[in-house]
């Protein structure tokens, strides 16, 4: 049956969090944002800065000296296995809750990074980075990022913008630090330090994590009269809601188009993130004993500049429509690549490219949680976001593998960079085929549920002037998102 959670049936740990929520001068949703931002900094930085690993692993005078194509295939395996994991971990998040996912991700992160520090054969890299660390990333990113939608009734764009912006800071700091640690402490010391710091930080945050506002007896941020009451359902009802919601979203075109767009966008920037440092070093743009660290600044600039668009895109998407923001971001990501394809081999030009490319990169992939709300309304978003993440990682996988094959057969950076540009601009074309996102596409999906499984009551005649909640203004009708017409 459907019932409101009360202190009498709330576990002690949740009661502690409820007491903390009552004492905070701000909504507990911002605590969740802070937790997820920390997780994202560690869980996603290693993949976003994967290019920093390519030079030390392929340096013939270094401890590894592996074939560049084999290493690239190992990075591609990371994305390939991540694509397989994403819908599974998304479903697990809907099924078991984000707190358990955070605990699992923290433990696996620590194990994965320590094992990665001990590699001595190329198959170790495939196993520990390609298979195990990709599972860690999937657990830490897919279900946790999808859960944020349930914590915000309004201002979701602001919350997501802050979340993704924090990730940009993490990636920007990670690349030069990893480059410096590899050159000073060696491969082993670098990953031991990062693993202990990252795994320890995530484990420390598990006690503060909660699955949903109802777990601590509060409403989502921005809740108003007429919004669904925060309740807790029996497990059978939760599973039924998941099944009906997922059946309805599969009937819509965006369910299928969004993973494709995400794949094309990630393919476009994934090639750049992996190859731009190696390209700059091989082109002798950066030389000397600190060439890896100074070339890694390219990734730092991309990440730091992307903070602006990571933050701004979700916020503006709620106002102007996510389709527009995604199309503009992908276009920028594509048309800036010729700067390093045809310009002189000078450091300033690579830094200029990093600035311009970073704007498009930061906005390309940060609007999906917003457009999911705009297209699909309220529902268990883990599975749908998992499939979109599968599209993104398949894009990374295919592009990385194809780029590695091109480098193996032709050795041409020009062909690889041209491939990046084609992927990004192809995504702009597919965005044009998306449905208008100003109205929810499945507004009546709960009608297929029995009454005890619904969060919204059956439609009734609403009062003409509803009273505000806790002194807040009564709401005006709010559409699903910006009008893209």
C-alpha positions in Angstrom: 0.0 0.0 0.0 0.9 3.6 -0.4 1.8 5.4 2.8 3.7 8.3 4.2 6.8 7.4 6.1 6.7 8.4 9.8 9.4 8.5 12.5 8.0 5.3 14.0 9.0 3.2 11.0 12.2 5.2 10.1 15.6 3.5 10.7 17.8 5.2 13.3 20.3 6.3 10.7 17.6 8.0 8.7 16.3 9.7 11.9 19.8 11.1 12.4 19.7 12.5 8.9 16.2 13.8 9.5 17.4 15.7 12.5 20.3 17.1 10.6 18.0 18.1 7.8 15.8 20.0 10.2 18.9 21.9 11.7 20.4 22.9 8.4 19.9 26.5 7.2 19.4 25.1 3.7 17.7 22.2 2.0 19.2 18.7 2.3 19.3 18.4 -1.5 22.4 20.6 -1.5 24.1 18.1 0.7 23.3 15.5 -1.9 24.7 17.8 -4.6 27.9 18.1 -2.6 28.2 14.3 -2.2 27.6 13.6 -5.9 30.0 16.4 -6.9 32.8 14.8 -4.9 32.0 11.4 -6.4 32.0 12.8 -9.9 35.4 14.4 -9.3 37.0 11.1 -8.6 34.8 8.7 -10.6 34.8 10.6 -13.9 38.2 12.4 -13.8 40.2 9.3 -14.7 38.2 8.7 -17.9 38.0 12.4 -18.9 41.8 12.6 -18.5 42.6 9.2 -20.0 44.9 10.9 -22.5 47.4 11.6 -19.8 48.1 7.9 -19.5 48.9 7.4 -23.2 52.4 8.9 -23.3 53.9 7.1 -20.3 52.4 3.7 -21.4 53.7 4.1 -24.9 57.1 5.7 -24.1 59.7 3.2 -25.5 62.3 4.4 -23.0 59.9 4.1 -20.1 58.9 1.1 -17.9 56.1 -0.1 -20.3 56.8 0.8 -23.9 53.6 -0.7 -25.1 52.2 -0.4 -28.6 50.0 2.7 -28.9 47.2 0.9 -30.6 47.1 -1.8 -27.9 46.8 0.9 -25.2 44.2 2.7 -27.2 42.2 -0.5 -27.4 42.5 -0.9 -23.6 41.0 2.6 -23.2 38.3 1.6 -25.7 37.6 -1.5 -23.6 36.9 0.9 -20.6 34.2 2.5 -22.7 32.9 -0.7 -24.2 32.4 -2.5 -20.8 31.0 0.7 -19.4 28.4 0.7 -22.1 27.4 -2.8 -21.1 27.3 -1.9 -17.4 25.3 1.3 -17.7 21.7 0.0 -18.1 22.4 -2.6 -15.4 23.8 -0.1 -12.9 21.0 2.3 -13.7 18.4 -0.4 -13.0 20.3 -1.3 -9.8 20.1 2.3 -8.7 16.3 2.3 -9.2 16.0 -1.1 -7.5 18.4 -0.8 -4.5 18.9 2.9 -4.0 21.8 5.3 -4.5 23.3 4.9 -1.1 24.2 1.3 -1.7 25.6 2.2 -5.1 27.8 4.9 -3.5 29.2 2.3 -1.0 29.9 -0.2 -3.8 31.5 2.5 -6.0 33.8 3.7 -3.2 35.1 0.2 -2.4 35.6 -0.7 -6.0 37.3 2.6 -6.7 39.9 1.9 -4.0 40.5 -1.7 -5.2 40.6 -0.7 -8.9 43.1 2.1 -8.5 45.4 0.0 -6.3 45.4 -2.8 -8.8 46.0 -0.4 -11.6 49.1 0.9 -9.8 50.6 -2.7 -10.0 50.2 -3.3 -13.7 53.2 -4.8 -15.6 51.6 -6.4 -18.6 49.3 -4.9 -21.2 46.5 -7.4 -20.3 46.6 -6.1 -16.7 45.7 -2.7 -18.2 42.8 -4.2 -20.1 41.5 -6.0 -17.0 42.0 -3.4 -14.2 41.3 -0.3 -16.3 39.1 -1.6 -19.1 36.9 -4.0 -17.1 37.1 -3.2 -13.3 37.5 0.6 -13.3 34.7 1.0 -15.9 32.4 -0.9 -13.5 33.5 1.5 -10.7 32.7 4.5 -12.9 29.3 3.1 -13.9 28.3 2.5 -10.3 29.5 6.0 -9.2 28.0 7.9 -12.1 24.8 6.4 -13.6 22.5 5.6 -10.7 23.8 8.5 -8.5 23.5 11.1 -11.2 20.0 9.8 -12.2 18.9 10.0 -8.5 19.3 13.8 -8.4 16.1 14.4 -10.2 14.1 13.1 -7.3 15.6 15.7 -4.9 14.5 18.7 -6.9 10.9 19.7 -7.9 12.2 23.0 -9.2 15.6 24.5 -9.8 16.8 21.2 -11.1 19.0 23.0 -13.7 20.8 24.9 -11.0 21.5 21.8 -9.0 22.8 19.9 -12.0 24.8 22.9 -13.2 26.6 23.1 -9.8 27.1 19.3 -9.9 28.7 19.2 -13.4 30.7 22.3 -12.7 32.3 20.7 -9.7 33.3 17.8 -11.9 35.0 20.2 -14.4 37.1 21.5 -11.5 38.0 17.9 -10.6 39.1 16.9 -14.1 41.0 20.1 -14.6 43.0 19.6 -11.5 43.4 15.8 -12.0 45.2 16.0 -15.4 48.2 18.1 -14.4 48.4 16.4 -10.9 48.4 13.0 -12.5 51.0 14.1 -15.0 53.2 15.5 -12.2 52.8 12.5 -10.0 53.6 10.0 -12.8 56.8 11.9 -13.5 57.8 12.3 -9.8 56.4 9.2 -8.0 56.1 7.0 -11.0 53.0 5.1 -12.3 52.7 3.1 -9.1 52.9 6.0 -6.7 50.5 8.1 -8.7 47.6 5.6 -8.6 48.2 4.6 -5.0 47.9 8.2 -3.9 44.8 8.9 -6.1 43.2 5.6 -5.1 43.6 6.2 -1.3 42.4 9.8 -1.5 39.5 9.2 -3.8 38.3 5.9 -2.2 38.6 7.3 1.3 36.7 10.5 0.4 33.8 8.5 -1.1 33.6 6.1 1.8 33.5 9.0 4.2 30.4 10.4 2.5 28.3 7.2 2.6 26.7 7.9 6.0 25.3 11.2 4.7 23.9 9.8 1.5 20.1 9.2 1.2 18.1 7.7 -1.6 15.2 10.2 -1.7 13.7 13.0 0.4 11.0 10.8 1.8 13.7 8.7 3.6 14.2 11.6 5.9 10.6 12.9 5.9 11.1 16.0 3.8 9.8 17.3 0.5 12.0 17.8 -2.6 13.5 21.2 -3.0 11.0 23.7 -4.5 7.9 21.5 -3.7 4.6 23.3 -4.0 0.9 22.6 -3.5 -0.3 20.0 -6.1 3.1 18.3 -6.3 3.3 14.6 -5.4 3.5 14.0 -1.6 6.8 12.5 -0.6 6.0 8.9 0.3 7.7 5.5 0.5 6.3 2.6 -1.4 6.5 -1.1 -0.7 9.1 -2.8 -2.9 6.5 -4.6 -5.0 4.9 -1.2 -5.9 8.3 0.3 -6.7 9.1 -2.5 -9.1 5.7 -2.2 -10.7 6.2 1.6 -11.2 9.6 0.9 -12.8 8.1 -1.6 -15.2 5.2 0.6 -16.3 7.4 3.8 -16.6 10.1 2.0 -18.6 7.4 0.5 -20.9 6.0 3.9 -21.7 9.3 5.7 -22.3 10.3 3.0 -24.8 7.4 4.1 -27.0 8.8 7.5 -27.5 11.4 8.6 -30.1 13.6 10.5 -27.7 14.2 7.3 -25.8 16.0 6.0 -28.9 17.4 9.2 -30.3 19.0 10.6 -27.1 21.5 7.7 -26.7 22.5 8.2 -30.3 23.1 11.9 -29.8 25.0 11.3 -26.6 27.1 8.7 -28.4 28.0 11.1 -31.3 28.9 13.9 -28.9 31.0 11.7 -26.7 32.8 10.2 -29.7 33.6 13.7 -30.9 35.2 14.9 -27.6 36.5 11.5 -26.6 39.0 11.4 -29.5 40.2 14.9 -28.5 40.6 14.0 -24.8 42.7 10.9 -25.6 44.8 12.2 -28.5 45.4 16.0 -28.0 48.2 15.6 -25.5 50.0 12.9 -27.6 49.4 15.0 -30.8 51.0 18.1 -29.2 54.0 16.2 -27.9 54.6 14.3 -31.2 54.3 17.6 -33.1 57.0 19.0 -30.8 54.7 21.7 -29.6 55.9 20.9 -26.1 59.4 19.6 -25.4 61.7 19.0 -22.5 61.6 16.9 -19.4 58.3 18.4 -18.3 56.6 18.0 -21.6 53.9 15.7 -20.3 52.9 18.0 -17.5 52.9 21.1 -19.7 51.0 19.4 -22.5 48.5 18.2 -19.8 47.6 21.8 -19.3 45.6 21.5 -22.5 43.2 19.1 -20.8 43.2 21.4 -17.7 42.1 24.4 -19.8 39.4 22.3 -21.6 38.1 21.2 -18.2 38.3 24.6 -16.4 36.7 26.5 -19.3 34.0 23.8 -19.5 33.0 24.7 -16.0 31.2 27.7 -17.4 29.1 25.7 -19.9 28.7 22.7 -17.5 27.0 25.1 -15.1 25.2 27.3 -17.6 23.8 24.7 -20.0 21.4 23.0 -17.5 20.3 26.3 -16.1 19.7 27.8 -19.6 18.1 24.5 -20.8 15.2 25.0 -18.3 14.6 28.4 -19.8 15.3 28.2 -23.5 15.0 24.4 -24.2 17.6 21.7 -24.0 17.6 20.9 -27.7 18.9 24.4 -28.6 21.7 24.2 -25.9 22.8 20.7 -27.0 22.9 21.7 -30.7 25.0 24.8 -30.0 27.4 22.9 -27.8 27.9 20.2 -30.4 28.4 22.7 -33.2 31.1 24.5 -31.2 32.7 21.2 -30.3 33.0 20.3 -34.0 33.9 23.6 -35.7 36.8 24.3 -33.3 38.9 21.2 -34.2 40.4 22.7 -37.4 42.2 25.2 -35.2 44.8 22.5 -34.3 44.4 20.6 -37.6 45.6 23.5 -39.8 47.2 26.0 -37.5 50.9 26.4 -36.7 52.4 24.0 -34.1 52.6 26.6 -31.3 51.6 26.3 -27.6 49.4 29.3 -27.7 47.3 27.9 -30.5 46.7 24.7 -28.6 45.7 26.7 -25.6 43.4 28.8 -27.7 41.8 25.6 -29.1 41.4 24.3 -25.5 39.5 27.4 -24.5 37.1 27.3 -27.5 36.6 23.6 -27.5 36.0 23.5 -23.7 32.9 25.7 -24.2 31.3 23.2 -26.5 32.5 20.2 -24.5 31.0 21.3 -21.2 27.6 21.9 -22.7 27.3 18.8 -24.9 26.6 16.2 -22.2 25.3 18.1 -19.2 21.7 18.6 -20.4 20.5 15.0 -20.4 19.1 14.9 -16.8 17.1 18.1 -17.7 15.7 16.8 -21.0 14.7 13.6 -19.3 12.5 15.6 -16.9 11.2 17.6 -19.8 10.3 14.6 -22.0 9.4 12.0 -19.3 8.3 14.0 -16.2 8.7 12.3 -12.8 9.6 8.7 -12.7 12.4 6.3 -11.9 15.1 7.7 -14.2 17.9 5.3 -13.5 17.2 2.9 -16.4 16.6 5.6 -19.0 19.8 7.5 -18.0 21.6 4.2 -18.0 20.7 3.7 -21.7 21.8 7.2 -22.5 25.1 6.5 -20.8 25.4 3.3 -22.8 25.0 5.5 -25.9 27.7 7.8 -24.6 30.2 5.1 -23.8 29.5 3.2 -27.0 30.4 6.4 -28.8 33.6 6.6 -26.8 34.3 2.9 -27.5 33.7 3.0 -31.3 35.5 6.3 -31.8 38.5 5.2 -29.7 38.8 1.8 -31.3 38.4 3.4 -34.8 40.9 6.1 -34.1 43.3 3.5 -32.8 42.9 1.5 -36.0 43.4 4.7 -38.1 46.6 5.5 -36.2 47.8 2.0 -36.6 47.2 1.8 -40.4 48.0 5.4 -41.4 49.6 7.2 -38.4 47.6 10.3 -39.4 46.5 12.6 -36.7 44.6 14.6 -39.4 42.3 11.7 -40.1 41.6 11.1 -36.4 40.9 14.8 -35.8 38.6 14.9 -38.8 36.7 11.9 -37.4 36.1 13.9 -34.2 34.7 16.8 -36.1 32.4 14.6 -38.2 31.0 12.9 -35.1 30.2 16.2 -33.3 28.5 17.8 -36.4 26.6 14.5 -37.0 25.1 14.9 -33.5 23.7 18.3 -34.5 21.8 16.7 -37.4 20.2 14.1 -35.1 19.2 16.8 -32.6 17.1 18.4 -35.3 15.0 15.3 -35.4 14.1 15.3 -31.8 10.5 16.0 -30.6 9.7 19.4 -29.1 10.6 19.3 -25.4 8.1 21.9 -24.1 5.6 19.2 -23.0 5.9 15.9 -21.2 5.5 13.1 -23.7 4.0 10.5 -21.3 1.9 12.7 -18.9 -0.6 9.9 -18.2 1.7 6.9 -17.6 0.5 6.5 -14.0 -3.0 5.7 -15.3 -1.8 2.2 -16.0 -1.0 1.7 -12.3 -3.3 0.6 -9.5 -4.3 3.4 -7.1 -1.9 2.2 -4.4 1.1 2.5 -6.8 0.4 6.1 -7.8 2.2 9.2 -6.4 -0.3 11.5 -8.0 -3.9 11.1 -7.1 -6.5 10.7 -9.8 -7.4 14.1 -11.4 -9.8 16.2 -9.4 -11.0 19.8 -9.6 -8.3 21.9 -8.2 -9.0 25.1 -6.2 -8.8 28.3 -8.2 -6.2 29.8 -5.9 -4.2 27.2 -4.0 -2.6 28.2 -0.8 1.2 28.5 -0.7 3.3 26.0 1.1 5.2 27.3 4.1 4.7 30.9 3.0 6.0 30.3 -0.5 4.0 31.7 -3.4 1.3 29.5 -5.0 2.5 28.1 -8.3 1.5 29.1 -11.8 1.3 26.3 -14.3 4.8 25.3 -15.3 5.5 23.6 -18.6 8.0 20.7 -18.9 10.8 22.9 -20.2 11.8 25.6 -22.7 10.0 25.8 -26.0 12.2 24.7 -28.8 9.9 25.8 -31.6 
